[in-house]
Amino acid sequence: MYLKGNKYECCIKEGANKQVISSQADSLIKISRIWADFFPANTSNQPI
């Protein structure tokens, strides 16, 4: 069975978008971890 048309193309695009979104979320998590290393959350009273 040969699939042709918008339905099939839509599925491919949707899958690609999900991969892009997940990789962006992945890099955001990595960046936030790096920032957390540079700026540890201290509860002590420090000037901002």
mmCIF file of the N, C-alpha and C atoms, coordinates in Angstrom:
data_MODEL
# 
_entry.id   MODEL 
# 
loop_
_atom_site.group_PDB 
_atom_site.id 
_atom_site.type_symbol 
_atom_site.label_atom_id 
_atom_site.label_alt_id 
_atom_site.label_comp_id 
_atom_site.label_asym_id 
_atom_site.label_entity_id 
_atom_site.label_seq_id 
_atom_site.pdbx_PDB_ins_code 
_atom_site.Cartn_x 
_atom_site.Cartn_y 
_atom_site.Cartn_z 
_atom_site.occupancy 
_atom_site.B_iso_or_equiv 
_atom_site.pdbx_formal_charge 
_atom_site.auth_seq_id 
_atom_site.auth_comp_id 
_atom_site.auth_asym_id 
_atom_site.auth_atom_id 
_atom_site.pdbx_PDB_model_num 
ATOM 1   N N  . MET A 1 1  ? 0.850  -1.203 0.000  1.00 0.00 ? 1  MET A N  1 
ATOM 2   C CA . MET A 1 1  ? 0.000  0.000  0.000  1.00 0.00 ? 1  MET A CA 1 
ATOM 3   C C  . MET A 1 1  ? 0.883  1.249  0.000  1.00 0.00 ? 1  MET A C  1 
ATOM 4   N N  . TYR A 1 2  ? 0.649  2.100  -0.949 1.00 0.00 ? 2  TYR A N  1 
ATOM 5   C CA . TYR A 1 2  ? 1.459  3.307  -1.097 1.00 0.00 ? 2  TYR A CA 1 
ATOM 6   C C  . TYR A 1 2  ? 0.710  4.492  -0.527 1.00 0.00 ? 2  TYR A C  1 
ATOM 7   N N  . LEU A 1 3  ? 1.279  5.090  0.495  1.00 0.00 ? 3  LEU A N  1 
ATOM 8   C CA . LEU A 1 3  ? 0.625  6.231  1.127  1.00 0.00 ? 3  LEU A CA 1 
ATOM 9   C C  . LEU A 1 3  ? 1.072  7.521  0.454  1.00 0.00 ? 3  LEU A C  1 
ATOM 10  N N  . LYS A 1 4  ? 0.107  8.327  0.105  1.00 0.00 ? 4  LYS A N  1 
ATOM 11  C CA . LYS A 1 4  ? 0.423  9.597  -0.538 1.00 0.00 ? 4  LYS A CA 1 
ATOM 12  C C  . LYS A 1 4  ? -0.546 10.641 -0.029 1.00 0.00 ? 4  LYS A C  1 
ATOM 13  N N  . GLY A 1 5  ? -0.045 11.830 0.197  1.00 0.00 ? 5  GLY A N  1 
ATOM 14  C CA . GLY A 1 5  ? -0.947 12.897 0.604  1.00 0.00 ? 5  GLY A CA 1 
ATOM 15  C C  . GLY A 1 5  ? -0.535 13.550 1.901  1.00 0.00 ? 5  GLY A C  1 
ATOM 16  N N  . ASN A 1 6  ? -1.375 14.474 2.327  1.00 0.00 ? 6  ASN A N  1 
ATOM 17  C CA . ASN A 1 6  ? -1.056 15.306 3.485  1.00 0.00 ? 6  ASN A CA 1 
ATOM 18  C C  . ASN A 1 6  ? -0.978 14.503 4.779  1.00 0.00 ? 6  ASN A C  1 
ATOM 19  N N  . LYS A 1 7  ? -1.811 13.465 4.887  1.00 0.00 ? 7  LYS A N  1 
ATOM 20  C CA . LYS A 1 7  ? -1.856 12.710 6.137  1.00 0.00 ? 7  LYS A CA 1 
ATOM 21  C C  . LYS A 1 7  ? -0.489 12.098 6.442  1.00 0.00 ? 7  LYS A C  1 
ATOM 22  N N  . TYR A 1 8  ? 0.123  11.494 5.438  1.00 0.00 ? 8  TYR A N  1 
ATOM 23  C CA . TYR A 1 8  ? 1.422  10.850 5.619  1.00 0.00 ? 8  TYR A CA 1 
ATOM 24  C C  . TYR A 1 8  ? 2.507  11.889 5.883  1.00 0.00 ? 8  TYR A C  1 
ATOM 25  N N  . GLU A 1 9  ? 2.496  12.961 5.110  1.00 0.00 ? 9  GLU A N  1 
ATOM 26  C CA . GLU A 1 9  ? 3.483  14.029 5.285  1.00 0.00 ? 9  GLU A CA 1 
ATOM 27  C C  . GLU A 1 9  ? 3.343  14.663 6.662  1.00 0.00 ? 9  GLU A C  1 
ATOM 28  N N  . CYS A 1 10 ? 2.110  14.828 7.104  1.00 0.00 ? 10 CYS A N  1 
ATOM 29  C CA . CYS A 1 10 ? 1.853  15.432 8.408  1.00 0.00 ? 10 CYS A CA 1 
ATOM 30  C C  . CYS A 1 10 ? 2.483  14.584 9.503  1.00 0.00 ? 10 CYS A C  1 
ATOM 31  N N  . CYS A 1 11 ? 2.344  13.287 9.394  1.00 0.00 ? 11 CYS A N  1 
ATOM 32  C CA . CYS A 1 11 ? 2.910  12.391 10.405 1.00 0.00 ? 11 CYS A CA 1 
ATOM 33  C C  . CYS A 1 11 ? 4.424  12.529 10.463 1.00 0.00 ? 11 CYS A C  1 
ATOM 34  N N  . ILE A 1 12 ? 5.062  12.617 9.301  1.00 0.00 ? 12 ILE A N  1 
ATOM 35  C CA . ILE A 1 12 ? 6.520  12.753 9.252  1.00 0.00 ? 12 ILE A CA 1 
ATOM 36  C C  . ILE A 1 12 ? 6.937  14.070 9.894  1.00 0.00 ? 12 ILE A C  1 
ATOM 37  N N  . LYS A 1 13 ? 6.259  15.151 9.536  1.00 0.00 ? 13 LYS A N  1 
ATOM 38  C CA . LYS A 1 13 ? 6.598  16.465 10.084 1.00 0.00 ? 13 LYS A CA 1 
ATOM 39  C C  . LYS A 1 13 ? 6.380  16.489 11.589 1.00 0.00 ? 13 LYS A C  1 
ATOM 40  N N  . GLU A 1 14 ? 5.300  15.871 12.033 1.00 0.00 ? 14 GLU A N  1 
ATOM 41  C CA . GLU A 1 14 ? 4.992  15.871 13.462 1.00 0.00 ? 14 GLU A CA 1 
ATOM 42  C C  . GLU A 1 14 ? 6.087  15.142 14.235 1.00 0.00 ? 14 GLU A C  1 
ATOM 43  N N  . GLY A 1 15 ? 6.531  14.010 13.711 1.00 0.00 ? 15 GLY A N  1 
ATOM 44  C CA . GLY A 1 15 ? 7.591  13.253 14.359 1.00 0.00 ? 15 GLY A CA 1 
ATOM 45  C C  . GLY A 1 15 ? 8.885  14.039 14.421 1.00 0.00 ? 15 GLY A C  1 
ATOM 46  N N  . ALA A 1 16 ? 9.207  14.736 13.334 1.00 0.00 ? 16 ALA A N  1 
ATOM 47  C CA . ALA A 1 16 ? 10.428 15.542 13.289 1.00 0.00 ? 16 ALA A CA 1 
ATOM 48  C C  . ALA A 1 16 ? 10.344 16.679 14.298 1.00 0.00 ? 16 ALA A C  1 
ATOM 49  N N  . ASN A 1 17 ? 9.176  17.309 14.396 1.00 0.00 ? 17 ASN A N  1 
ATOM 50  C CA . ASN A 1 17 ? 8.999  18.407 15.346 1.00 0.00 ? 17 ASN A CA 1 
ATOM 51  C C  . ASN A 1 17 ? 9.172  17.916 16.774 1.00 0.00 ? 17 ASN A C  1 
ATOM 52  N N  . LYS A 1 18 ? 8.652  16.730 17.063 1.00 0.00 ? 18 LYS A N  1 
ATOM 53  C CA . LYS A 1 18 ? 8.788  16.190 18.415 1.00 0.00 ? 18 LYS A CA 1 
ATOM 54  C C  . LYS A 1 18 ? 10.251 15.950 18.752 1.00 0.00 ? 18 LYS A C  1 
ATOM 55  N N  . GLN A 1 19 ? 11.028 15.488 17.762 1.00 0.00 ? 19 GLN A N  1 
ATOM 56  C CA . GLN A 1 19 ? 12.456 15.272 17.993 1.00 0.00 ? 19 GLN A CA 1 
ATOM 57  C C  . GLN A 1 19 ? 13.156 16.590 18.280 1.00 0.00 ? 19 GLN A C  1 
ATOM 58  N N  . VAL A 1 20 ? 12.807 17.625 17.523 1.00 0.00 ? 20 VAL A N  1 
ATOM 59  C CA . VAL A 1 20 ? 13.418 18.943 17.714 1.00 0.00 ? 20 VAL A CA 1 
ATOM 60  C C  . VAL A 1 20 ? 13.078 19.477 19.094 1.00 0.00 ? 20 VAL A C  1 
ATOM 61  N N  . ILE A 1 21 ? 11.804 19.368 19.478 1.00 0.00 ? 21 ILE A N  1 
ATOM 62  C CA . ILE A 1 21 ? 11.364 19.876 20.780 1.00 0.00 ? 21 ILE A CA 1 
ATOM 63  C C  . ILE A 1 21 ? 12.083 19.136 21.906 1.00 0.00 ? 21 ILE A C  1 
ATOM 64  N N  . SER A 1 22 ? 12.199 17.824 21.783 1.00 0.00 ? 22 SER A N  1 
ATOM 65  C CA . SER A 1 22 ? 12.834 17.054 22.855 1.00 0.00 ? 22 SER A CA 1 
ATOM 66  C C  . SER A 1 22 ? 14.321 17.372 22.948 1.00 0.00 ? 22 SER A C  1 
ATOM 67  N N  . SER A 1 23 ? 14.974 17.614 21.812 1.00 0.00 ? 23 SER A N  1 
ATOM 68  C CA . SER A 1 23 ? 16.397 17.948 21.858 1.00 0.00 ? 23 SER A CA 1 
ATOM 69  C C  . SER A 1 23 ? 16.606 19.344 22.428 1.00 0.00 ? 23 SER A C  1 
ATOM 70  N N  . GLN A 1 24 ? 15.669 20.256 22.146 1.00 0.00 ? 24 GLN A N  1 
ATOM 71  C CA . GLN A 1 24 ? 15.754 21.596 22.721 1.00 0.00 ? 24 GLN A CA 1 
ATOM 72  C C  . GLN A 1 24 ? 15.562 21.527 24.232 1.00 0.00 ? 24 GLN A C  1 
ATOM 73  N N  . ALA A 1 25 ? 14.601 20.726 24.667 1.00 0.00 ? 25 ALA A N  1 
ATOM 74  C CA . ALA A 1 25 ? 14.363 20.563 26.103 1.00 0.00 ? 25 ALA A CA 1 
ATOM 75  C C  . ALA A 1 25 ? 15.592 19.945 26.762 1.00 0.00 ? 25 ALA A C  1 
ATOM 76  N N  . ASP A 1 26 ? 16.223 19.014 26.065 1.00 0.00 ? 26 ASP A N  1 
ATOM 77  C CA . ASP A 1 26 ? 17.426 18.364 26.573 1.00 0.00 ? 26 ASP A CA 1 
ATOM 78  C C  . ASP A 1 26 ? 18.538 19.375 26.801 1.00 0.00 ? 26 ASP A C  1 
ATOM 79  N N  . SER A 1 27 ? 18.755 20.242 25.814 1.00 0.00 ? 27 SER A N  1 
ATOM 80  C CA . SER A 1 27 ? 19.827 21.228 25.949 1.00 0.00 ? 27 SER A CA 1 
ATOM 81  C C  . SER A 1 27 ? 19.478 22.267 27.006 1.00 0.00 ? 27 SER A C  1 
ATOM 82  N N  . LEU A 1 28 ? 18.196 22.581 27.157 1.00 0.00 ? 28 LEU A N  1 
ATOM 83  C CA . LEU A 1 28 ? 17.786 23.518 28.209 1.00 0.00 ? 28 LEU A CA 1 
ATOM 84  C C  . LEU A 1 28 ? 18.103 22.945 29.581 1.00 0.00 ? 28 LEU A C  1 
ATOM 85  N N  . ILE A 1 29 ? 17.845 21.658 29.754 1.00 0.00 ? 29 ILE A N  1 
ATOM 86  C CA . ILE A 1 29 ? 18.140 21.005 31.034 1.00 0.00 ? 29 ILE A CA 1 
ATOM 87  C C  . ILE A 1 29 ? 19.638 21.036 31.301 1.00 0.00 ? 29 ILE A C  1 
ATOM 88  N N  . LYS A 1 30 ? 20.436 20.747 30.259 1.00 0.00 ? 30 LYS A N  1 
ATOM 89  C CA . LYS A 1 30 ? 21.893 20.770 30.422 1.00 0.00 ? 30 LYS A CA 1 
ATOM 90  C C  . LYS A 1 30 ? 22.373 22.165 30.786 1.00 0.00 ? 30 LYS A C  1 
ATOM 91  N N  . ILE A 1 31 ? 21.842 23.183 30.114 1.00 0.00 ? 31 ILE A N  1 
ATOM 92  C CA . ILE A 1 31 ? 22.237 24.569 30.387 1.00 0.00 ? 31 ILE A CA 1 
ATOM 93  C C  . ILE A 1 31 ? 21.873 24.944 31.818 1.00 0.00 ? 31 ILE A C  1 
ATOM 94  N N  . SER A 1 32 ? 20.667 24.570 32.240 1.00 0.00 ? 32 SER A N  1 
ATOM 95  C CA . SER A 1 32 ? 20.239 24.934 33.595 1.00 0.00 ? 32 SER A CA 1 
ATOM 96  C C  . SER A 1 32 ? 21.096 24.232 34.643 1.00 0.00 ? 32 SER A C  1 
ATOM 97  N N  . ARG A 1 33 ? 21.567 23.022 34.334 1.00 0.00 ? 33 ARG A N  1 
ATOM 98  C CA . ARG A 1 33 ? 22.454 22.319 35.265 1.00 0.00 ? 33 ARG A CA 1 
ATOM 99  C C  . ARG A 1 33 ? 23.797 23.023 35.354 1.00 0.00 ? 33 ARG A C  1 
ATOM 100 N N  . ILE A 1 34 ? 24.299 23.498 34.222 1.00 0.00 ? 34 ILE A N  1 
ATOM 101 C CA . ILE A 1 34 ? 25.570 24.231 34.210 1.00 0.00 ? 34 ILE A CA 1 
ATOM 102 C C  . ILE A 1 34 ? 25.426 25.521 35.015 1.00 0.00 ? 34 ILE A C  1 
ATOM 103 N N  . TRP A 1 35 ? 24.316 26.227 34.788 1.00 0.00 ? 35 TRP A N  1 
ATOM 104 C CA . TRP A 1 35 ? 24.060 27.470 35.542 1.00 0.00 ? 35 TRP A CA 1 
ATOM 105 C C  . TRP A 1 35 ? 23.973 27.178 37.032 1.00 0.00 ? 35 TRP A C  1 
ATOM 106 N N  . ALA A 1 36 ? 23.342 26.071 37.385 1.00 0.00 ? 36 ALA A N  1 
ATOM 107 C CA . ALA A 1 36 ? 23.213 25.704 38.795 1.00 0.00 ? 36 ALA A CA 1 
ATOM 108 C C  . ALA A 1 36 ? 24.588 25.441 39.407 1.00 0.00 ? 36 ALA A C  1 
ATOM 109 N N  . ASP A 1 37 ? 25.520 24.928 38.597 1.00 0.00 ? 37 ASP A N  1 
ATOM 110 C CA . ASP A 1 37 ? 26.883 24.710 39.088 1.00 0.00 ? 37 ASP A CA 1 
ATOM 111 C C  . ASP A 1 37 ? 27.588 26.034 39.339 1.00 0.00 ? 37 ASP A C  1 
ATOM 112 N N  . PHE A 1 38 ? 27.400 26.988 38.434 1.00 0.00 ? 38 PHE A N  1 
ATOM 113 C CA . PHE A 1 38 ? 28.044 28.290 38.587 1.00 0.00 ? 38 PHE A CA 1 
ATOM 114 C C  . PHE A 1 38 ? 27.412 29.102 39.709 1.00 0.00 ? 38 PHE A C  1 
ATOM 115 N N  . PHE A 1 39 ? 26.087 29.014 39.807 1.00 0.00 ? 39 PHE A N  1 
ATOM 116 C CA . PHE A 1 39 ? 25.363 29.788 40.815 1.00 0.00 ? 39 PHE A CA 1 
ATOM 117 C C  . PHE A 1 39 ? 24.602 28.849 41.739 1.00 0.00 ? 39 PHE A C  1 
ATOM 118 N N  . PRO A 1 40 ? 25.288 28.274 42.722 1.00 0.00 ? 40 PRO A N  1 
ATOM 119 C CA . PRO A 1 40 ? 24.599 27.365 43.644 1.00 0.00 ? 40 PRO A CA 1 
ATOM 120 C C  . PRO A 1 40 ? 23.533 28.100 44.451 1.00 0.00 ? 40 PRO A C  1 
ATOM 121 N N  . ALA A 1 41 ? 22.428 27.429 44.660 1.00 0.00 ? 41 ALA A N  1 
ATOM 122 C CA . ALA A 1 41 ? 21.334 28.049 45.409 1.00 0.00 ? 41 ALA A CA 1 
ATOM 123 C C  . ALA A 1 41 ? 21.691 28.061 46.888 1.00 0.00 ? 41 ALA A C  1 
ATOM 124 N N  . ASN A 1 42 ? 22.039 29.229 47.384 1.00 0.00 ? 42 ASN A N  1 
ATOM 125 C CA . ASN A 1 42 ? 22.402 29.371 48.796 1.00 0.00 ? 42 ASN A CA 1 
ATOM 126 C C  . ASN A 1 42 ? 21.243 29.978 49.577 1.00 0.00 ? 42 ASN A C  1 
ATOM 127 N N  . THR A 1 43 ? 20.997 29.423 50.754 1.00 0.00 ? 43 THR A N  1 
ATOM 128 C CA . THR A 1 43 ? 19.953 29.985 51.606 1.00 0.00 ? 43 THR A CA 1 
ATOM 129 C C  . THR A 1 43 ? 20.545 30.992 52.575 1.00 0.00 ? 43 THR A C  1 
ATOM 130 N N  . SER A 1 44 ? 21.878 31.078 52.607 1.00 0.00 ? 44 SER A N  1 
ATOM 131 C CA . SER A 1 44 ? 22.510 32.047 53.500 1.00 0.00 ? 44 SER A CA 1 
ATOM 132 C C  . SER A 1 44 ? 22.283 33.461 52.974 1.00 0.00 ? 44 SER A C  1 
ATOM 133 N N  . ASN A 1 45 ? 22.326 34.436 53.881 1.00 0.00 ? 45 ASN A N  1 
ATOM 134 C CA . ASN A 1 45 ? 22.074 35.823 53.489 1.00 0.00 ? 45 ASN A CA 1 
ATOM 135 C C  . ASN A 1 45 ? 23.275 36.387 52.745 1.00 0.00 ? 45 ASN A C  1 
ATOM 136 N N  . GLN A 1 46 ? 23.094 36.566 51.454 1.00 0.00 ? 46 GLN A N  1 
ATOM 137 C CA . GLN A 1 46 ? 24.153 37.143 50.637 1.00 0.00 ? 46 GLN A CA 1 
ATOM 138 C C  . GLN A 1 46 ? 23.595 38.323 49.870 1.00 0.00 ? 46 GLN A C  1 
ATOM 139 N N  . PRO A 1 47 ? 24.388 39.373 49.688 1.00 0.00 ? 47 PRO A N  1 
ATOM 140 C CA . PRO A 1 47 ? 23.911 40.503 48.879 1.00 0.00 ? 47 PRO A CA 1 
ATOM 141 C C  . PRO A 1 47 ? 23.692 40.075 47.435 1.00 0.00 ? 47 PRO A C  1 
ATOM 142 N N  . ILE A 1 48 ? 22.622 40.545 46.853 1.00 0.00 ? 48 ILE A N  1 
ATOM 143 C CA . ILE A 1 48 ? 22.290 40.162 45.476 1.00 0.00 ? 48 ILE A CA 1 
ATOM 144 C C  . ILE A 1 48 ? 22.956 41.141 44.520 1.00 0.00 ? 48 ILE A C  1 
# 
